[in-house]
Amino acid sequence: MIHAADVREWRDLTVVDTAARKIGVLEAVYVDTTTDQPAMATVRAGLPTRRRLFFVPLDDAIAGPDYLKVTYAKALVTTAPSIGTDGVLPAAGEEAIFKHYGLPYESGAAGERQLARR
């Protein structure tokens, strides 16, 4: 299990996939609003003038001394829904992220968001 205290140290770590290929740099962590546990991260990737923040789930992620290894292939992450580096995830965009990774999505009873940036 990933502990919330650990993620404070992850910012700016290199994010790699299961084959140790660099995806990008960790920008932010999003927690599940029902459990307050880390659920997703945004990874800053792309050319310097065309950088985007790609969402990737943190389930079974492994933190090393200078990297964060996620359990998803680079090709899957870089085709995931993304936002601009100054962008904000719209509530309506959350479900598409979960669908991209084949994960269940459940908003709150009153339509509350499932993810919150920390």
N, C-alpha and C positions, 0 to 999 in steps of 0.2 A: 504494500500500500504506500502511496505517495503521501507524505505529510506536508501540510501547508507551509510549515516553517522552512522546509527544504527548498521550496520553489523560489523563495526570495533570493537565493544564491544562484539561481539558474539564468537570470537575465544576462543576455549577451553570450551565452554558451553556444557553441557550434552544435547544430542539430543534425544528426546523421540517421540514415535509414538502417534497415536490418543488415544490409551488406556494407555498412560503414561508409556509404557515399554521402558527401556533404549535401544537405538540403538548403541550409541557410543558417541564420542566427536567431535565437529565441528572442522575441520581442516582448510578449506578455503571456500571462497565464489566466485562463478563465476557469472559474469554479462552477460546479453544479449548485444551483440556488437552493435545492432541497437538502443537500448534504453538506455544503460548504467545502467539498473536497475538490482538488484540482481535477479538471475534466478535459480541457482543451488548451492548446497553446497556439499562438500565432508565430509563424516563422517568417522572418524578413528574407526574401529571396528575389533574384532577378538581376538584370543589369542595373548599374548605378542610376541611370536616368529613368528606369522603368520598374523600380522595386515595388513589390506587393507584399501584403501580409497574408500568408496562407494558413488556414486552420488545420490542425492535426490533433487527433485524440491522444491523451497521455496514458491510456490504459497500458500497463506493463512497461512503461518507459523506464530506462535505466540511466541514472546519472553517473558519469565518470568524472575524472578530475578536470577535464576541459571540454566535455561534450555531453550531449543528451541524446541517447539512442532511443528512437521511437520504433514501434512495431509495424510500421507501414513503409512501403517502397517509395522512393523519391518520386517516381512517375505518378503515383497516386496522390501524393501530397501536392505536387505542383500543378495538378489539374483540379484540385479542390476549390470550393468557393473561396474567394479572397476579397480583401478590401485594400484601398490605398493606404500608404503608410501614415497618412493623417486621418484616415477614415474611422468610422464607428460601425460596428456590426448592427444592422437594423434588426429589430425583433423578427420581422418577417423572413429574414435570411437564415435564422438558426436552423430551421428544419432541413434546408438544403444541405447544410454541412453534415448533419447526422445521416441523411439519406446517402450522400456521397460515399460515406464509409460503411454503409449497411448497418448503422446503429439505430436503435429505437429512439424516437423523439417524443417527449411528453411535456407539453406546456402545463402551467399551473391551472387549477380549476377556473380561475378568473382570467386566464390567458397570460399569466406571468411568464417571464422569460425563464429558460432553463439554464442559461449561462450568464455569468457576471464577471467582468474583468477585475482582476486583483493586481 
